[in-house]
Amino acid sequence: TLPPDVALALHRLVGAGDELSVAVRGLRELVEGHRGGMALVRDGAMGLAMVPVRRAFASLPRIVRDVAQATGTTVRLETDGEDVEIDKQVLDGVADALKHLVVNAVDHGCETPAARTAAGKPVEAVVRVTARGVAGTVVLEVADDGAGVDEQRVRDKAVGLGLLPLDTTLSGPPLLELLFTPAFSTATSVTETSGRGVGLDVVRDAVEELGGSVEVRSERGVGTSFVLVLPVTLGVLRCLLARVGQERYAVPVPGVVESLSLRDAEVHVLAGATVVVRHGVSIPLLDLGAALGLGRAPGESARSALVVRHGGSGSQVAWAVDRLEGERELVVKDLGDFLGRVPAVAGATIDGDGSVVCLLDLRELADRFLGATPALAPTVPTRTTRPAVPPARRPRVLVVEDSVGVRELERVILEGAGYQVDTAVDGLDGASRLREDPADLVLSDVEMPGMDGFALTRAIRRTKGWENVPVIIMTSRGEEHARQAGLEAGCSAYLLKTDFDQEQLVSTVRRLVGR
C-alpha cells in the first residue's frame, strides 16, 4: 500500500486531471459555438450579395423572339432553376455571355421549319436555359435541339485559318474547342446576328475572368449545349489544394478539367516531351514544381496531376504535383496595390497555420511555360527547318527572404520577367546557396533569423568571386540610418516594401544585371 500522503497526492492529481478534462471539453464547446456563430455571420454576409439567376433570365424571351424573327425560325424558350442564387457580381459579369449563347443557339443551332420537317423534327425548335447548384458552384447550361455542330465546316474553317493541317482528322471535343478561337465563325454570311467576328472567345474570356469554365457538347442532328461552371461567390472559392515540395497552392475547381493519379495514367515521352494520354489524346505533362522553381526531396516524385485548358483553342495540359490534398472553400483576396499584377497568381489566402497559400492560374502558367518551351508548344509543319540556336542563359537571381508569402511572390515576379530564380530562407541559407551555385544578383530582406541582410551583404563583399555581385536590399525599414547601414554594407540598391511595385523591382534588376 502507498503511504497516506502519497495516496492523497495521487487522489488530488487524478481529481485535477478530471477537472482539466472538463475544462478542455468546455473550451472545445465554446470554440465550436464561436465557430458556428462565425459561420452564420459569414453565410449571412454572403447572403446579402446573393441574387436569383432569374434576373439574368428576364431578358431572354425577347432575345429569342427577336432573333427567331430575324432568322425565320420558330423557337420556344424553356427555363429552369430561376431560384438558384449566385453572387450579384458573378451574375452581372456573365449576363452578356449568357445572352450571347442564347443568340448563338437560335441563330446557329435552330433549323428553319422546313429543315426541321425534313429531318422529322417538330417545327418548333427548343432552346433550354437552366441553372443548378453543384458542389459550391452554379452550373448554367444553354442547350438547343437543333442540327448540332457541322464538324466538317469547323475543320475547313480551321484549316483556312492555319489552325489545323490539310490532312487533319480531328473530331469531337478537341475540334469543338476551336470554336472558342478569337474571330472564329462558321457563318456563311454576315447578318445582324452572326458572322461579324464576335465569337465564343468573348464568352470564354468573361467566364474565366470570374474564375469559371465553359465547355461545348454537340451531337450532329440532336443539338448543342454550352455548360458554364461558375463560382457561387467571388469572395469564397471552392479550390483544390495541391502540395508541391514544402508549399501548398490552391487551384479553383471550375478551372480544372479533371484530376488524375499518375500511377494509374499512361505516360510517354514523345520527341523529348513528357505526355499523358487522356481519352485517346496525348497532352503535355508539365512539372508544376519545376515551373515554380521549387525543389523536390530526394526520392520524392509527382503522384498526381491537374488537367487544365490553355491557349485560345482550348488545348489541354496536365500539371504534375506531389499530391492533392482535397477540396476546400477558401476566402481569397487579391494581392492589392503592394504587389499589383503577379503572373499566374490570381490571389492568396491565409491558411489555418498562418501561412500564405497562393491561388494559381494554371491556364496562364501553361500559356507562359509552353510559350517559352518550343518542344512542348503546338507546332505547324513547315517546308524548311532552320538550324537550332542554343537559347541564351537566363540570369540567375537569388531571393533571400524569411517570409514565405513575400519570397514566393518575388520569385514569381522575377521568373515572369525571364530570370532564373533560386530562394533562401535567411542569410546563412543564402550564403550556402551562393557557394553551391553563384548568382548574378541577390535580392535580400534585412530582418531575418541567424544572419540578417546587412551581414549577408558584407559577407558577399568580403568573399572572393562574389565581391561584384549586385545586392538589392528589399525591406520595410525606411529610416535614414537603416538605409545608410545598407549602403555601408555594400548594397547596390535599397528598396522599400512600403513603396514597392513590381515594375520598379524588375527595372532595378535589369539595370544592375544588364539584361
Buried (B, 14 or more C-beta within 10 A) or exposed (E): EEEEEEEEEEEEEEEEEEEEEEEEEEEEEEEEEEEEEEEEEBEEEBEEBBBBBBBBBEEBEEBBEBBBEBBEBBBBBEBEBBEBBBBBBBBBBBBEBBBBBBBBBBBBBBBBBEBBEEEEBEEBBBBBBBBEEEEBBBBBBBBBBBBBBBBEEBBBBBBEEEBBEEEEEBEEBBBBBBBBBBEBBBBEEEEEBBBEEEBBBBBBBBBBEBBBBBBBBBEEEEBBBBBBBBBBBBBBBBBBBBBBBEBBBBBBBBBBBEBBEBEEBEBEEEEEBBBBEBEEBBBBBBBBBBBBBBEBEEEEEBBBBBBBBBBBBBBBBBBBBBEBBEBBBBEBEBBEEEBEEBBBBBBBBEEEEEEBBBBBBBBBBBBBBBEEEEEBBEEEEEEEEEEEEEEEEBBBBBBBBBBBBBBBBBBBBBBBBEBBBBBBBBBBBBBEBBEEEEBBBBBBBBEBEBBBBBBBBBBBBEEEEBEEBBBBBBBEBEEEEBBEBBBEBBBBBBBBBEEBBBEEBBEBBBEBBEE
